[in-house]
């Protein structure tokens, strides 16, 4: 039964380190999220990451996202 120990070790490592980033990503206080206009969020992301988004402004004008 030498197969059981390495298998359990791998399972333990995956449980400990595999779920870590997911747990950290969802571990922010809900009060940090706020409803914002999608156009504003895209403009901020465009400036921060120096990327361009192309979209029809009239279609996105009234859309709000929790971000």
C-alpha positions in Angstrom: 0.0 0.0 0.0 2.8 2.5 -0.8 0.5 4.2 -3.4 -1.7 5.6 -0.7 0.8 7.9 1.0 1.9 9.9 -2.1 -1.7 10.2 -3.3 -2.9 11.5 0.1 0.1 14.0 0.1 -0.9 15.3 -3.3 -4.5 15.6 -2.3 -3.5 17.5 0.8 -1.3 19.9 -1.1 -4.1 20.6 -3.6 -6.6 21.3 -0.8 -4.2 23.6 1.0 -2.8 25.6 -1.9 -5.3 25.0 -4.7 -8.2 26.8 -2.9 -6.0 29.6 -1.4 -6.3 32.1 -4.3 -10.1 31.5 -4.6 -10.6 32.1 -0.9 -8.5 35.3 -1.0 -10.3 36.6 -4.1 -13.7 36.4 -2.4 -12.6 37.6 1.0 -13.2 41.4 0.6 -15.7 43.3 2.6 -19.0 43.9 0.7 -18.9 47.6 1.6 -15.9 48.1 -0.7 -18.1 47.2 -3.7 -20.3 50.0 -4.9 -22.5 50.5 -7.9 -20.8 52.4 -10.6 -21.4 53.3 -14.2 -19.8 50.8 -16.6 -18.5 53.7 -18.7 -16.6 55.1 -15.7 -15.1 51.8 -14.9 -13.9 51.2 -18.4 -12.4 54.7 -18.6 -10.5 54.1 -15.3 -9.3 50.7 -16.5 -8.2 52.1 -19.8 -6.1 54.8 -18.1 -4.7 52.5 -15.5 -3.7 49.6 -17.8 -3.1 51.7 -20.9 -5.6 49.7 -23.0 -8.3 50.7 -25.4 -11.9 49.5 -25.3 -14.2 50.1 -28.2 -17.9 50.2 -27.5 -21.1 52.0 -28.4 -21.5 54.7 -25.7 -25.3 54.9 -26.1 -25.6 51.2 -25.3 -23.6 51.3 -22.2 -24.7 54.7 -20.8 -27.3 53.3 -18.3 -25.5 50.1 -17.3 -24.2 50.0 -13.7 -21.9 47.4 -12.3 -20.8 46.5 -8.7 -17.1 47.1 -8.8 
